[in-house]
């Protein structure tokens, strides 16, 4: 008969098995479409990169019929034993050039609870965020009270926060137009308020290619960006990072967290730039054929 110590060890092991850390990434895959996914040298590496995440945002998806996405999912399933799903926006853009936001996720770890396309009443975004609420039962903390919403810069009162369902988180993507980056990053604050109005939770991750550095966002611009000046938001990828492939050195790609529950669940030191060039032993030409951006990532602790 098992003693109390053996029983305790078994219960601990069972609890650990049911608790999953959540690895989240954002990858601007330059001009992702049929030609890139069908190139064996590119498609295989992209599939392996995305299979390393529990949830991955892909940007610059130019695939209105989802043929490239379908091929990508087949490639991911060929390199992973897990089952993946996806959810995508419609093609977005102010002119003939349009892109889609794509989320690829591991079905045994997370599920999609709800989605909506931000209505962008002020026409602030070239590619308005496609907002997705995920349920991640095995990660994060339960029972933490949400942080109060700050008073917005408008006449109306701040929206009321309600206790969020356990371990739900909202992902808000942005691929900012380079020369409008300051205004678009600032407008994410209005998306933040809109999500609280709609879903009553502030456990959010903003992520993507914000073009948030070098000539597009300069040091003097940060003071006018509400997503940066408010202490509600924690910027996880520092200004000193280099998220670009090649000879440039810019922290274009970012992840920003808010919400008491979500911020407490962040794994310390896990926010990073994923250098796939080094990981796969590629030269610069091979790496640039995949993308001119590295993915950025963060991990949420298991409960």
Number of C-alpha atoms within 10 A of each C-alpha: 5 8 7 9 9 11 12 12 11 13 12 11 12 11 13 13 10 12 17 19 19 24 19 23 28 30 26 23 22 18 16 22 20 19 12 20 23 15 12 11 14 18 21 17 19 21 21 18 19 24 25 16 20 23 27 24 28 25 23 19 24 21 19 15 8 14 12 20 22 15 16 23 18 13 20 25 15 14 13 14 9 14 14 20 15 18 14 19 20 14 15 19 15 10 7 7 9 17 22 23 26 22 22 23 24 19 16 13 20 21 18 18 13 12 16 13 12 17 13 16 7 8 12 16 25 21 23 25 25 23 23 21 20 19 18 23 21 22 26 27 20 16 11 15 13 19 15 15 17 13 12 14 11 7 7 8 10 16 18 12 17 15 12 19 13 17 21 23 23 23 22 24 27 29 27 24 19 18 12 16 23 22 18 24 27 18 20 22 19 19 19 21 20 16 22 20 16 11 14 18 24 28 24 26 23 25 24 28 27 25 25 23 22 14 11 16 22 11 10 7 13 16 11 13 18 20 23 17 12 12 11 19 19 16 18 19 21 13 16 10 16 19 25 20 20 15 7 11 14 19 23 27 31 27 25 18 20 22 22 18 24 25 20 15 20 22 17 11 9 14 22 19 22 18 17 19 19 11 9 12 10 12 11 14 12 13 23 19 14 25 22 16 26 24 26 27 25 22 22 23 21 19 17
